[in-house]
Amino acid sequence: MNDNVLSIRGKEVTLDLGVYTKPSIFYLNDKIYVSVTDIQNLKTYLFDSQAEPIIGFPVFGASVIDMTDMDNDNRPELVIKDQENSIVVYKIQ
């Protein structure tokens, strides 16, 4: 990550200007996910290993994320803090 440019395996994605967290990398169900959060504009982005955005993102978020398969259904869930210091869980389709 360099300013608002995210690089994943040599592919660059230019994001909106903002203040970004360090990228988080997750490996779930034989798939790699990369996430960054714009803590200024409260947007969380999620990409695959080819720098392609995951459908439905960005979503509202105010922190770095954690990702796991909470209910063992082979579809990961994402946990993030919202602006009110509560947590939100998103299911990745």
C-alpha positions as CSV (number, residue, x, y, z in Angstrom):
1,M,0.0,0.0,0.0
2,N,1.4,3.4,-1.0
3,D,-0.9,6.3,-0.2
4,N,-4.1,5.3,-2.0
5,V,-2.6,2.7,-4.3
6,L,-2.9,-1.0,-3.3
7,S,-0.6,-3.4,-5.0
8,I,-1.5,-7.1,-4.9
9,R,0.8,-9.5,-6.7
10,G,2.1,-6.8,-9.0
11,K,-1.4,-5.5,-9.9
12,E,-2.3,-2.0,-8.7
13,V,-5.7,-0.7,-7.6
14,T,-6.1,3.0,-7.1
15,L,-8.6,3.7,-4.3
16,D,-10.3,7.0,-3.4
17,L,-8.1,9.4,-1.4
18,G,-8.3,8.7,2.3
19,V,-6.4,7.5,5.4
20,Y,-5.9,3.7,5.1
21,T,-5.1,0.9,7.5
22,K,-2.3,-1.5,6.7
23,P,-3.5,-4.2,4.4
24,S,-4.7,-7.4,6.1
25,I,-4.3,-10.8,4.3
26,F,-6.5,-13.8,4.9
27,Y,-6.3,-17.3,3.5
28,L,-9.7,-19.1,3.7
29,N,-11.0,-22.1,1.8
30,D,-8.1,-22.0,-0.6
31,K,-8.6,-18.4,-1.5
32,I,-6.6,-15.3,-0.6
33,Y,-8.4,-12.1,0.5
34,V,-6.8,-8.7,1.0
35,S,-8.5,-5.9,2.9
36,V,-7.9,-2.3,3.7
37,T,-10.1,0.2,5.5
38,D,-10.3,3.9,4.8
39,I,-10.8,5.2,8.4
40,Q,-11.4,8.7,7.3
41,N,-14.3,7.9,5.0
42,L,-15.4,4.7,6.9
43,K,-15.1,2.3,3.9
44,T,-13.7,-1.2,4.0
45,Y,-12.5,-2.7,0.8
46,L,-12.0,-6.5,0.1
47,F,-10.1,-7.9,-2.9
48,D,-9.1,-11.3,-4.1
49,S,-5.5,-12.4,-4.9
50,Q,-5.9,-11.0,-8.5
51,A,-6.7,-7.5,-7.2
52,E,-10.4,-7.9,-8.2
53,P,-12.9,-6.4,-5.8
54,I,-15.2,-8.7,-4.0
55,I,-18.9,-8.1,-5.0
56,G,-20.7,-5.9,-2.5
57,F,-17.6,-4.0,-1.3
58,P,-16.7,-1.4,-0.1
59,V,-18.9,-1.7,3.0
60,F,-19.2,0.7,6.0
61,G,-16.4,0.1,8.5
62,A,-14.2,2.0,11.0
63,S,-11.4,-0.5,11.8
64,V,-9.3,-3.3,10.4
65,I,-11.3,-6.4,9.8
66,D,-11.0,-10.0,11.0
67,M,-12.2,-12.8,8.7
68,T,-13.0,-16.4,9.4
69,D,-15.6,-19.1,8.6
70,M,-17.5,-18.7,11.9
71,D,-20.3,-21.2,11.1
72,N,-18.2,-23.8,9.1
73,D,-20.4,-23.4,5.9
74,N,-17.4,-22.7,3.6
75,R,-18.4,-19.1,3.2
76,P,-16.3,-16.7,5.2
77,E,-17.6,-14.0,7.5
78,L,-16.0,-10.6,8.1
79,V,-16.1,-8.8,11.4
80,I,-15.6,-5.0,11.7
81,K,-16.2,-2.2,14.1
82,D,-18.7,0.5,13.2
83,Q,-18.7,4.1,14.1
84,E,-20.6,3.5,17.4
85,N,-18.0,1.0,18.7
86,S,-20.2,-2.0,18.1
87,I,-19.4,-4.8,15.7
88,V,-20.9,-5.8,12.4
89,V,-20.7,-9.2,10.8
90,Y,-20.8,-9.6,7.0
91,K,-21.1,-12.9,5.2
92,I,-19.1,-13.2,2.0
93,Q,-21.1,-14.9,-0.8
